[in-house]
Amino acid sequence: MSNLKNAGTYLLGDRQVVRMGYGAMQLAGPGVFGPPKDRTAALAVLREAVSAGVDHIDTSDFYGPHITNQIIREALHPYPGNLTIVTKVGAARGDDSSWNPAQSPADITAAVHDNLRNLGVDVLDVVNLRVMGNIHAPSEESIEQQFTTLAELKRHGLIRHLGLSNVTSAQVAEAERIAPVVCVQNHYNLMHRADDALIDELESKKIAYVPFFPLGGFVPIQSDALSLIAQRLGATPMQVALAWLLKRARNILLIPGTSSAGHLRENLAAANLTLPSDAITGLDNLAVVAAA
């Protein structure tokens, strides 16, 4: 049985959350579109995650769309008092399952109300502005209008805290001039470390950093060196990759996602994995090899 407290805690908004959370994206159907193949299994995964001690769930109403939030509500509502649900706005799904920008004030306002309705709450704990950028990498552009819209909704009492997703350091600074930022969610993992400097900058500001695709996303991390280190430690490669992220910086909060109870248990067990110094050195060097 995993003891998630071994992962430590970090402040997310006004709550200390366990650093090992859960990402709900994979609860929808293939391509994060339509209903899951097994709704009962999806409900069971959520309930098991919370029962195991997860108190931070990441979601969005454009997962499905709407379906993932509806499954979260069915599985967990009324929500435990210590559960923080982080959602995001800024995109919409086409009828062909495409991912499309939805960044106008009207789009963002409608998305906030969709999240409120489908999650069954009066106030959203944290809302991230998902900047489209280059899909999985940020690009420099002003986010003033979008973030100002969210700040107004926060002032109206619909949102407790604000965050950002797929952004640069300059965009974080731009947003902070409008309203406090409690978290940043960007693409980062053992093999993809473009955000090293940003993570350190955010840690100095006590802002949480939440990697999306912590295990590689739609193409899982594959490395012979990682597999060898995992074998030596009696762990899986994915557990080692998660444990490395927990070691990388204390402000990193993990949200590995899965629709499988078995994979959920495997991911959560990474909280109990201690990496020896030689393993950390070997893992640190993997990104250097990948970049060569």
Secondary structure, DSSP 8 states (H G I E B T S, - for coil): ---GGGG-EEEETTEEEESB-EE-GGGSSGGGBS--S-HHHHHHHHHHHHHTT--EEE--TTTBTTHHHHHHHHHH-S--TT-EEEEEESEEE-TTS-EEE--SHHHHHHHHHHHHHHHT-SSEEEEEEE--TTSSS------HHHHHHHHHHHHTTSEEEEEEES--HHHHHHHHTTS---EEEEE-BTTB-TTHHHHHHHHHTT-EEEEESTT-TTS----HHHHHHHHHHTS-HHHHHHHHHHHH-TTB-B--B-S-HHHHHHHHHGGG----HHHHHHHHHHHHHHH-
